[in-house]
Amino acid sequence: MSPRPDLTLYHFPGCPYCGRVQRALRKLGLEITQRDIHQDPDARQTLEAAMGRATVPVLHIDNTAADARWLPESADIVRYLYAEQGQGRPPFWLFISPVHAVMVLVVLSWLVWRWL
Ligand SMILES: N[C@@H](CCC(=O)N[C@@H](CS)C(=O)NCC(=O)O)C(=O)O
């Protein structure tokens, strides 16, 4: 079996897409290095040098035996983590975006208000 890659999550607090990845990490019981790009200028610089921008979350996957790569997009990171842990498909609720959740709440509130 190949050794587990060294994983580092680039994030900042209050970022909802980072929260999605952090929920997946908690659900999987995975503890990985996390670098807050708002608190750590070196982390921000490293991320910008690699990605050309400072959008988070990004997972750095360091597979020293083979290579290292950068994985952006919260949904892709969550899928990767579940696959890496042999857990199959992630639960659907990890993919509900904050924007969609607000839209559903607004529509539901409007429906309740209209029919009461
Ligand atoms: N589609 C991306 C969205 C990422 C995103 O919008 N991240 C925000 C924070 S939640 C960000 O880094 N914005 C600052 C920037 O893009 O420079 C994902 O799901 O990861």
The ligand as an ORCA input file, in Angstrom:
! r2SCAN-3c Opt
* xyz 0 1
  N     -15.927     27.491     -6.270
  C     -14.927     27.722     -5.249
  C     -15.219     29.037     -4.558
  C     -14.040     29.513     -3.720
  C     -14.253     30.917     -3.206
  O     -15.095     31.680     -3.718
  N     -13.480     31.260     -2.181
  C     -13.550     32.591     -1.607
  C     -13.642     32.501     -0.074
  S     -15.054     31.563      0.478
  C     -12.259     33.340     -1.858
  O     -11.176     32.807     -1.684
  N     -12.397     34.602     -2.293
  C     -11.248     35.475     -2.440
  C     -10.604     35.410     -3.798
  O     -11.114     34.711     -4.697
  O      -9.561     36.041     -3.956
  C     -14.948     26.539     -4.260
  O     -15.986     25.859     -4.153
  O     -13.915     26.272     -3.637
*
